[in-house]
Amino acid sequence: MQARTRIKICGLTREEDVDAAVNAGADAIGLVFYPPSPRYVSIERAAALCRRVPAFVTVTGLFVNAEEAFIRERLAALPLTCLQFHGDETASQCGAYRLPYIKAARVRAGVDLLNYAASFADACGLLLDAWVDGYGGGGKTFDWDLIPQNLPLPLILSGGLDANNVGEAVRRVRPWAVDVSSGVEVAAAKGIKDAARIAAFIKEVLGANDADC
């Protein structure tokens, strides 16, 4: 029997959205510390959000090519339990903080995901997102057939997921976890989540898991 697919709701900016994610059954939330992002949160805002997170829900900090001092400032102030790197960081840079970390990879034909995963052998997961210019997947899906069957790291599937396609994604790809941001947001309002969409997304993931039992 396959392990239950874990669920991370990323890019949270409001207390009520943290509450909605937790109450619907999310395993993790993600806070974005990439200043160009519309989902970026300051240390003060992040601290307020972290106070809403109960035990056994992971708080993940997302960084893109950040300076070490920038990351350590947030680690000193916030109860982050996992780091997520979406830039051009090396394995040594990602592992410098002695915390579990996830490395993101942008997927397109020709990208050697097996070699990429091997380069981050100490990561606790490999997050696969769509290839777009810049960083992040831009809410777009990618061809799931490009994912190798024998990835050496736990697979976290991202990129254009929402309640309409995540059930199929779980059944086809069988990822360790799924990661969603724009797919549970209010239309045309980046960073503002919709409680009903969060609940529908999580329901679809759990339903796909139950179908495999």
C-alpha positions in Angstrom: 0.0 0.0 0.0 1.4 3.4 -0.9 1.9 5.9 1.8 -0.6 8.8 2.0 0.3 11.7 -0.2 1.3 14.6 1.9 0.0 18.1 1.2 1.7 21.5 1.4 -0.2 24.8 0.9 2.4 27.4 -0.1 2.6 31.2 -0.3 0.4 32.0 2.7 0.1 35.6 3.7 -2.9 35.8 6.0 -3.8 34.3 9.3 -7.2 33.1 8.1 -5.5 31.2 5.2 -3.2 29.4 7.6 -6.3 28.5 9.7 -8.1 27.2 6.5 -5.1 25.1 5.5 -4.6 23.6 8.9 -8.3 22.9 9.5 -8.6 21.2 6.1 -5.8 18.8 6.9 -2.6 20.3 5.3 0.6 18.6 6.5 2.7 21.7 5.8 2.5 25.4 5.0 5.0 27.4 3.0 6.1 31.0 3.6 7.8 32.8 0.7 10.9 34.8 1.6 11.7 35.9 -2.0 11.2 39.7 -2.1 10.2 39.9 -5.8 7.3 37.5 -5.2 3.8 38.9 -4.6 3.5 36.2 -1.9 6.6 37.5 0.0 6.2 37.9 3.8 8.3 40.0 6.1 9.7 38.5 9.3 7.0 40.2 11.3 4.2 38.9 9.1 5.7 35.4 9.1 5.9 35.4 12.9 2.2 36.2 13.1 1.4 33.4 10.7 3.6 30.9 12.5 1.7 31.6 15.7 -1.4 30.0 14.1 0.4 26.7 13.3 -0.3 23.9 15.7 2.0 20.9 16.5 2.8 18.5 13.7 2.2 20.9 10.9 5.5 21.7 9.2 6.5 25.3 8.5 8.6 25.6 5.4 10.6 28.7 4.4 11.0 29.2 0.6 14.2 31.0 -0.6 15.6 31.9 -4.0 19.3 32.6 -4.3 19.2 34.3 -0.8 22.3 35.4 1.0 23.3 33.3 4.0 22.7 36.2 6.4 19.2 36.7 5.0 18.3 33.1 5.7 19.9 33.0 9.1 18.1 36.1 10.2 14.8 34.3 9.5 15.9 31.1 11.1 16.8 33.0 14.3 13.4 34.7 14.4 11.0 32.0 13.1 10.2 28.3 13.9 11.0 27.1 10.4 11.4 23.3 10.3 12.2 22.8 6.7 13.8 25.0 4.0 12.9 25.0 0.3 15.3 26.3 -2.3 14.1 27.4 -5.8 17.2 29.1 -7.2 20.6 28.1 -8.3 21.8 27.0 -4.9 24.4 24.2 -4.6 24.0 21.2 -2.3 26.5 22.6 0.2 24.6 25.9 0.3 21.3 24.2 0.9 22.7 21.9 3.6 24.6 24.7 5.5 21.7 25.3 7.9 21.5 21.7 9.3 17.8 21.6 8.6 15.8 19.3 6.3 15.7 20.9 2.9 13.8 20.5 -0.4 15.4 21.4 -3.7 13.2 22.5 -6.6 13.8 21.6 -10.2 12.1 23.1 -13.3 11.1 20.4 -15.7 11.2 20.4 -19.4 12.3 17.9 -22.1 16.1 17.4 -21.9 16.5 18.1 -18.2 18.3 15.1 -16.5 16.3 14.8 -13.3 18.2 11.7 -12.2 21.5 13.6 -12.3 19.9 16.7 -10.7 18.5 14.6 -7.9 21.9 12.9 -7.4 23.5 16.3 -7.0 21.3 16.9 -3.9 21.6 13.5 -2.3 21.1 14.9 1.2 17.8 16.7 0.4 14.6 15.4 2.0 12.7 15.9 -1.2 12.8 17.0 -4.9 10.1 19.4 -5.9 9.3 19.3 -9.6 7.7 22.4 -11.1 7.1 23.7 -14.6 9.9 25.4 -16.6 9.3 29.1 -17.0 11.5 32.1 -17.3 12.7 33.1 -13.9 11.9 31.2 -10.8 8.8 29.3 -9.8 6.3 27.5 -12.0 3.9 30.3 -12.7 0.9 28.1 -12.0 1.6 26.0 -15.1 1.6 22.2 -15.4 4.2 20.2 -17.1 4.3 16.8 -18.8 4.2 14.3 -16.0 5.6 11.6 -18.3 8.9 13.4 -18.1 9.3 12.3 -14.5 11.6 9.2 -14.1 10.2 6.2 -12.3 13.3 5.7 -10.2 14.0 9.1 -8.7 16.3 8.7 -5.6 14.5 11.3 -3.6 11.0 11.7 -2.4 9.0 13.4 -5.1 7.0 16.5 -4.4 4.8 17.4 -7.3 4.0 21.0 -8.0 3.1 23.2 -11.0 -0.4 24.2 -12.0 -2.2 21.8 -9.5 -5.7 22.5 -8.4 -8.8 20.6 -7.3 -9.6 19.7 -10.9 -6.4 17.9 -11.7 -4.7 16.9 -8.4 -6.6 13.7 -8.1 -5.4 12.5 -11.5 -1.9 13.7 -10.6 -1.8 11.6 -7.4 -3.1 8.5 -9.2 -0.7 8.8 -12.1 2.5 10.1 -10.5 2.1 8.7 -7.0 4.2 11.5 -5.4 5.3 11.6 -1.8 3.6 15.0 -1.6 1.9 17.7 -3.6 2.5 21.4 -3.3 0.0 24.1 -4.3 -0.1 27.9 -4.3 -1.9 29.6 -7.1 -4.3 26.7 -7.5 -6.0 27.5 -4.2 -6.1 31.3 -4.5 -8.8 33.8 -5.1 -8.9 34.5 -8.9 -6.4 37.3 -9.8 -5.3 37.8 -6.2 -1.9 36.3 -5.7 -1.2 35.4 -2.1 -4.9 35.5 -1.1 -6.1 32.0 -0.5 -9.7 30.7 -0.9 -10.7 28.4 2.0 -13.2 26.5 -0.2 -10.5 25.9 -2.8 -8.1 24.7 -0.2 -10.7 22.3 1.2 -11.6 21.0 -2.3 -7.9 20.5 -3.1 -7.2 18.5 0.0 -10.4 16.5 -0.4 -9.3 15.4 -3.9 -5.9 14.3 -2.7 -7.3 12.3 0.1 -9.9 10.8 -2.2 -7.2 9.7 -4.7 -5.3 8.1 -1.8 -8.4 6.2 -0.7 -9.0 4.9 -4.2 -5.5 3.3 -4.1 -6.2 1.5 -0.8 
